[in-house]
Protein backbone atom coordinates (compact mmCIF):
# COMPACT_ATOMS: atom_id res chain seq x y z
CA UNK A 1 0.00 0.00 0.00
CA UNK A 2 2.79 2.39 0.92
CA UNK A 3 4.72 1.50 -2.23
CA UNK A 4 1.67 2.20 -4.38
CA UNK A 5 1.10 5.52 -2.63
CA UNK A 6 4.73 6.57 -3.09
CA UNK A 7 4.75 5.52 -6.74
CA UNK A 8 1.61 7.45 -7.60
CA UNK A 9 3.30 10.87 -8.04
CA UNK A 10 5.93 9.26 -10.29
CA UNK A 11 3.23 7.60 -12.40
CA UNK A 12 1.27 10.84 -12.69
CA UNK A 13 4.43 12.70 -13.66
CA UNK A 14 5.26 10.13 -16.33
CA UNK A 15 1.70 10.35 -17.65
CA UNK A 16 2.00 14.12 -17.85
CA UNK A 17 5.27 13.91 -19.78
CA UNK A 18 3.80 11.33 -22.16
CA UNK A 19 0.76 13.54 -22.77
CA UNK A 20 2.96 16.52 -23.63
CA UNK A 21 5.07 14.43 -26.02
CA UNK A 22 1.97 13.06 -27.80
CA UNK A 23 0.45 16.54 -28.13
CA UNK A 24 3.79 17.87 -29.35
CA UNK A 25 4.04 15.15 -32.00
CA UNK A 26 0.44 15.78 -33.10
CA UNK A 27 1.25 19.45 -33.65
CA UNK A 28 4.18 18.37 -35.78
CA UNK A 29 2.21 15.74 -37.76
CA UNK A 30 -0.68 18.12 -38.46
CA UNK A 31 1.81 20.86 -39.40
CA UNK A 32 0.05 23.32 -37.11
CA UNK A 33 3.28 25.29 -36.73
CA UNK A 34 6.20 25.50 -39.17
CA UNK A 35 9.00 23.05 -38.46
CA UNK A 36 11.62 25.79 -38.19
CA UNK A 37 9.61 27.25 -35.29
CA UNK A 38 8.68 24.02 -33.52
CA UNK A 39 10.58 20.89 -34.58
CA UNK A 40 9.22 17.54 -33.51
CA UNK A 41 10.19 15.81 -30.27
CA UNK A 42 12.34 13.17 -32.01
CA UNK A 43 14.96 15.58 -33.48
CA UNK A 44 14.95 17.59 -30.26
CA UNK A 45 15.55 14.52 -28.08
CA UNK A 46 18.18 13.32 -30.53
CA UNK A 47 20.15 16.53 -29.92
CA UNK A 48 20.13 16.23 -26.12
CA UNK A 49 23.31 14.09 -25.86
CA UNK A 50 25.15 16.40 -28.24
CA UNK A 51 24.32 19.44 -26.13
CA UNK A 52 25.37 17.70 -22.94
CA UNK A 53 28.85 17.07 -24.35
CA UNK A 54 29.08 20.48 -26.02
CA UNK A 55 31.79 22.56 -24.36
CA UNK A 56 29.94 25.78 -25.18
CA UNK A 57 26.66 24.64 -23.64
CA UNK A 58 28.25 23.04 -20.57
CA UNK A 59 30.33 26.14 -19.92
CA UNK A 60 27.26 28.35 -20.18
CA UNK A 61 25.23 26.08 -17.91
CA UNK A 62 27.97 25.93 -15.27
CA UNK A 63 28.30 29.72 -15.35
CA UNK A 64 24.55 30.07 -14.84
CA UNK A 65 24.54 27.59 -11.94
CA UNK A 66 27.51 29.36 -10.33
CA UNK A 67 25.71 32.70 -10.55
CA UNK A 68 22.55 31.08 -9.17
CA UNK A 69 24.42 29.60 -6.19
CA UNK A 70 26.14 32.90 -5.36
CA UNK A 71 22.89 34.85 -5.64
CA UNK A 72 20.94 32.38 -3.49
CA UNK A 73 23.66 32.30 -0.85
CA UNK A 74 23.97 36.08 -0.67
CA UNK A 75 20.20 36.58 -0.62
CA UNK A 76 19.84 34.01 2.16
CA UNK A 77 22.48 35.69 4.33
CA UNK A 78 21.03 39.16 3.68
CA UNK A 79 17.41 38.10 4.20
CA UNK A 80 18.08 36.23 7.43
CA UNK A 81 20.34 38.97 8.83
CA UNK A 82 17.95 41.84 8.06
CA UNK A 83 15.00 39.79 9.31
CA UNK A 84 16.76 39.04 12.60
CA UNK A 85 17.79 42.67 13.07
CA UNK A 86 14.28 43.95 12.33
CA UNK A 87 12.92 41.72 15.10
CA UNK A 88 15.68 42.53 17.57
CA UNK A 89 15.95 46.32 17.25
CA UNK A 90 12.94 48.29 18.51
CA UNK A 91 11.47 50.60 15.89
CA UNK A 92 13.07 48.82 12.94
CA UNK A 93 10.14 46.53 12.11
CA UNK A 94 7.92 49.27 10.65
CA UNK A 95 10.56 50.79 8.31
CA UNK A 96 11.54 47.29 7.18
CA UNK A 97 7.93 46.46 6.35
CA UNK A 98 7.52 49.68 4.36
CA UNK A 99 10.77 49.08 2.45
CA UNK A 100 9.81 45.49 1.62
CA UNK A 101 6.39 46.53 0.32
CA UNK A 102 7.91 49.32 -1.77
CA UNK A 103 10.87 47.52 -3.32
CA UNK A 104 9.43 44.07 -3.95
CA UNK A 105 6.69 45.61 -6.12
CA UNK A 106 9.34 46.74 -8.63
CA UNK A 107 10.06 43.96 -11.18
CA UNK A 108 13.69 42.92 -11.16
CA UNK A 109 13.81 42.91 -14.97
CA UNK A 110 12.92 46.61 -14.96
CA UNK A 111 16.17 47.28 -13.10
CA UNK A 112 18.40 45.40 -15.54
CA UNK A 113 19.40 48.58 -17.47
CA UNK A 114 20.41 50.25 -14.21
CA UNK A 115 22.45 47.26 -13.07
CA UNK A 116 24.11 47.09 -16.51
CA UNK A 117 25.15 50.74 -16.19
CA UNK A 118 26.53 50.11 -12.70
CA UNK A 119 28.07 46.66 -13.09
CA UNK A 120 28.41 45.95 -16.81
CA UNK A 121 27.29 42.73 -18.48
CA UNK A 122 29.21 40.21 -16.38
CA UNK A 123 28.38 37.86 -13.55
CA UNK A 124 28.07 40.68 -11.02
CA UNK A 125 25.16 42.21 -12.91
CA UNK A 126 23.28 38.91 -13.15
CA UNK A 127 23.88 38.17 -9.50
CA UNK A 128 22.69 41.62 -8.41
CA UNK A 129 19.44 41.29 -10.37
CA UNK A 130 18.83 37.82 -8.94
CA UNK A 131 19.56 38.87 -5.35
CA UNK A 132 17.18 41.80 -5.68
CA UNK A 133 14.46 39.50 -7.01
CA UNK A 134 14.74 36.69 -4.45
CA UNK A 135 15.73 38.31 -1.16
CA UNK A 136 12.13 39.29 -0.35
CA UNK A 137 10.60 35.83 0.23
CA UNK A 138 13.57 34.90 2.41
CA UNK A 139 13.31 38.12 4.41
CA UNK A 140 9.54 37.88 4.84
CA UNK A 141 9.64 34.23 5.89
CA UNK A 142 12.48 34.93 8.31
CA UNK A 143 10.45 37.66 10.01
CA UNK A 144 7.40 35.39 10.08
CA UNK A 145 9.38 32.50 11.54
CA UNK A 146 11.03 34.64 14.21
CA UNK A 147 7.64 36.06 15.18
CA UNK A 148 6.54 32.54 16.10
CA UNK A 149 9.41 31.83 18.48
CA UNK A 150 8.11 31.23 22.00
CA UNK A 151 9.03 34.18 24.28
CA UNK A 152 9.84 31.75 27.10
CA UNK A 153 12.75 30.40 25.06
CA UNK A 154 14.16 33.89 24.57
CA UNK A 155 13.68 34.66 28.27
CA UNK A 156 15.46 31.44 29.21
CA UNK A 157 18.40 32.36 26.98
CA UNK A 158 18.60 35.81 28.56
CA UNK A 159 18.50 34.32 32.05
CA UNK A 160 21.49 32.21 31.04
CA UNK A 161 23.24 35.44 29.97
CA UNK A 162 23.36 34.51 26.29
CA UNK A 163 24.49 37.33 24.02
CA UNK A 164 22.09 38.53 21.32
CA UNK A 165 24.09 36.73 18.64
CA UNK A 166 24.16 33.47 20.60
CA UNK A 167 20.44 33.74 21.31
CA UNK A 168 19.73 34.12 17.62
CA UNK A 169 22.01 31.26 16.58
CA UNK A 170 21.03 28.80 19.32
CA UNK A 171 17.38 29.63 20.04
CA UNK A 172 15.61 31.91 17.56
CA UNK A 173 16.92 30.86 14.15
CA UNK A 174 16.65 27.09 14.75
CA UNK A 175 13.01 27.59 15.77
CA UNK A 176 12.39 29.66 12.64
CA UNK A 177 14.16 27.22 10.29
CA UNK A 178 11.01 25.70 8.75
CA UNK A 179 9.74 29.13 7.73
CA UNK A 180 13.18 30.25 6.54
CA UNK A 181 13.56 27.14 4.39
CA UNK A 182 10.19 27.83 2.81
CA UNK A 183 11.51 31.21 1.70
CA UNK A 184 14.76 29.69 0.45
CA UNK A 185 12.87 27.03 -1.50
CA UNK A 186 10.71 29.66 -3.20
CA UNK A 187 13.76 31.81 -3.88
CA UNK A 188 15.83 28.95 -5.33
CA UNK A 189 13.46 28.39 -8.24
CA UNK A 190 12.91 32.09 -8.82
CA UNK A 191 16.66 32.74 -8.82
CA UNK A 192 17.28 30.30 -11.67
CA UNK A 193 14.49 31.88 -13.72
CA UNK A 194 15.78 35.41 -13.08
CA UNK A 195 19.40 34.56 -13.89
CA UNK A 196 18.48 32.93 -17.21
CA UNK A 197 16.04 35.73 -18.06
CA UNK A 198 18.79 38.27 -17.44
CA UNK A 199 21.11 36.31 -19.73
CA UNK A 200 18.45 36.25 -22.44
CA UNK A 201 17.93 40.01 -22.20
CA UNK A 202 21.59 40.96 -22.10
CA UNK A 203 24.73 39.36 -20.67
CA UNK A 204 28.16 38.19 -21.76
CA UNK A 205 27.95 34.59 -20.57
CA UNK A 206 25.62 31.93 -19.28
CA UNK A 207 23.29 29.34 -20.75
CA UNK A 208 20.81 32.06 -21.72
CA UNK A 209 23.33 33.68 -24.06
CA UNK A 210 24.04 30.26 -25.59
CA UNK A 211 20.32 29.75 -26.26
CA UNK A 212 20.12 33.20 -27.85
CA UNK A 213 23.02 32.27 -30.15
CA UNK A 214 21.22 29.07 -31.16
CA UNK A 215 18.04 31.05 -31.84
CA UNK A 216 19.87 33.54 -34.04
CA UNK A 217 21.42 30.64 -35.95
CA UNK A 218 17.96 29.24 -36.65
CA UNK A 219 18.51 26.11 -34.52
CA UNK A 220 15.11 25.81 -32.87
CA UNK A 221 15.88 22.17 -32.06
CA UNK A 222 18.92 23.22 -30.03
CA UNK A 223 16.94 25.97 -28.29
CA UNK A 224 14.20 23.56 -27.20
CA UNK A 225 16.68 20.82 -26.25
CA UNK A 226 18.67 23.30 -24.16
CA UNK A 227 15.49 24.54 -22.51
CA UNK A 228 14.56 20.96 -21.59
CA UNK A 229 17.99 20.42 -20.02
CA UNK A 230 17.63 23.62 -18.00
CA UNK A 231 14.18 22.46 -16.88
CA UNK A 232 15.58 19.14 -15.66
CA UNK A 233 18.34 20.99 -13.81
CA UNK A 234 15.67 23.15 -12.16
CA UNK A 235 13.81 20.04 -11.00
CA UNK A 236 16.99 18.63 -9.45
CA UNK A 237 17.74 21.96 -7.76
CA UNK A 238 14.26 22.06 -6.23
CA UNK A 239 14.57 18.43 -5.12
CA UNK A 240 17.96 19.11 -3.52
CA UNK A 241 16.62 22.09 -1.55
CA UNK A 242 13.60 20.06 -0.44
CA UNK A 243 15.83 17.14 0.62
CA UNK A 244 18.06 19.48 2.61
CA UNK A 245 15.03 21.08 4.25
CA UNK A 246 13.53 17.71 5.23
CA UNK A 247 16.76 16.48 6.78
CA UNK A 248 17.60 19.67 8.68
CA UNK A 249 14.08 20.18 10.00
CA UNK A 250 13.85 16.49 10.95
CA UNK A 251 17.18 16.75 12.79
CA UNK A 252 15.98 19.85 14.61
CA UNK A 253 12.69 18.28 15.67
CA UNK A 254 14.44 15.14 16.94
CA UNK A 255 16.91 17.26 18.84
N, C-alpha and C positions, 0 to 999 in steps of 0.2 A: 504493500500500500504506500509506504513511504517512498519507495523507488519510483512508483508511478507518479506520485505527486511531484517529486523532484524533477522527473523527466518531462513533465508537462510543459514548462516554459521553453525547454529546448525544442520540443516538438512543434509548439506554436511558432517559435522563431523560424524553424526550418520551413514550416508551411508558408509563413509570410515571405521568406526569401524566394521560395518556389513560385509563389503567386506573382511576385514582381518580375521574375525572369520570364514567366509565361506571357505576362502582359507586354513586357518589353519586346519579346520575340514576335508577338502578334502585331505590334506597331510596325516592326520591321517588315514582316511578311505582307501586310496590307499597304505598305509604303505610305503610311500616314504622314511621316516626316521624311525629308531627304536623307539619304545615307550619310552624306558628309556632315549633317548636323547631329544625327543620332544613329551611329552604327549599331549593328546587332550585338547581342550579348556574347556570341561565339568569338568574333574577332577581338572584342574587348578583353574577354577572359584569356584569350590566347596571348595577349600582350602583357599580362600581369607578371609572369616570370621575367620577361625581358626588362621591365621597369625595375623590378626588385634587384636585379644585378647591374642596373645602369648606374655608373658612378655619379652622373649628374643628378639623377633623381634621389639616390641615397644621400648624397651630400646635402641637397636641399631639404630633405626630410629630417636629417639629423640636426641641421641648423634650426629648423622650425621647432623641433622637440627641445633643443637646448634653450631657445628663447622662451618657450612655454614653461619649462622647469624654472628658469630664473624668475620669470614674471610671477608664477604661482608662489614661489618661495618668498619673494619680496612682498607680495601682496598679503600673504599670510602673516608675516612678521609685522608689517605695518598695521593690518587690520586688528590683530590681537593686541598689539601694544597700545594703539589709540583707544580701542575698546576698554582695555583695562584702566587706562588713565582717566577716561571719561567717567568711569564708575568710582574711581578712587578719589578724584579731586572734586571738592564741592564747587558747584557753579559751572562745571565744564560739560555736564550732560546736555543742557539746553543748546549751547552753541554748536556742539557736535551734531545734535539732531538736525538743527537748521542747515548746517553745512552739508550733511549727508543728503537731505531732501533737495537741496539746491544743485549740488554737483552731479548726483547720480541721474538726474533728469536730462543731462546733456549727453547725447550719444557720443561714444568714444570715437566713432569714425568721423564725426564733425570736427574733431580736434587734430586729425591726422596732419592737415596742412601746417598747423602751428608747431606740432612736434617735429615735422620735417624741417621747418625753419630753424628750430632750436637745436636739433640733434642730428640732422642729415637723414640719409636713407638706410643707415646701418641697423645693427641689432639693437642699439640703444633706443632708437625711435620705436621699433616694434615692441620692445619690452615696456616702454613708457605707456604706450597706448593700451597694452594689455593690462598693466597694473592699474591704470585709471579705470578700466572697464570692470575689473573683477574684485577690487578691494572692498566694494560696498557690501556684497552679501557676506563676506567674512567679517567685516566690522559690525554689521547689524546683528549677525548671529552670535558674535562674541558678546555684545552688550546684552542680548537676550539671555544667553546662557549664564552670564555673571549675575544677572538680575534674579535668577532662580536659585542662587547659592543660599543655603540656609544660614541666617545670621548667627545662629549658635556656633557654627563652625568657625566663622570669622572671629567671634568673641573668644572662643577657646584658643585660637591661634594667638590672639592679642594677650590673653592671660599667660601664655607661655613665652611672651616677649619675642614673638616672631617679628622680624622686620616686614615692611610692606612687600618687598620683593619676594621674601620667602613665603609670606602668606599667599601671594598670588600663585607662586610656582607649586606650592605644596597643597593648598586648600582650594583656592578659587578656580584656577584654570582646569585642574583635573575634574572638578565637578561640572564645569561648563564644556568639557570636551565633546560630548555628543552634539551639542548645538554648534560648536565651532567646526566640527567635521562636516556637518550639514552645509555650512557656508563654503568650506573648502571644496566639497564635492560639486556643488553648484558652480563654483568659480573655475574648477579644473576644466570642465567641458566648455565653458564660455571662453576661457583663455585660449584654447586651441582654435576656436572659431575666430576670435578677434585677431590672433597672430596671423592666421592664413588670410583673413580678409584684408589685413593691412598689407600683406605681401602682394595680394592681387591688385590692390589700388596703387601701390607704389613702394618698392623696396629694392635693395640690391641683391638680396639672397633669400633663400628659403624655398620651400616646396611650392608656395604660391607663385613665385616668379617663374619656376620651372613649368608649371601648368599654363601660365600665360604664354610662355615661349612655344609650348606645344599648340596652343590655340591659334597663335599667329602663323604657325607653320601649317595649319589646316589639319592637324592630327587629332580629330575629335576622339578617336579610339584611345589615344594616349591620355587625353584629358580625363575621360571617363574612368579609365583604368587607374590613373593616379588618384582620382577622387575616391574610388572604392578602397584603395589602399589606405588613404588618410582616414576614411570612415572606420575601417577595421582597427587602425591604430587608436582612434578615439574610443572605440569600445573597450579595448584593452586598458587604456588609461583610466576610464571610468571604473572598470572592474578592479584595477589595482588600488585605486583610492577607496573603493568600497571594502575590499579585503582588508586594507590597513585599518580602516575605521572599525570594522567588526572585531578585529583582533585587539586593538587598543582599548576599545570600549569594554570588551569582554574582560580583558585583563584588569581594567579599573574596577569593574563591578565585583569581580572575584576578590580583588584586594580589599 
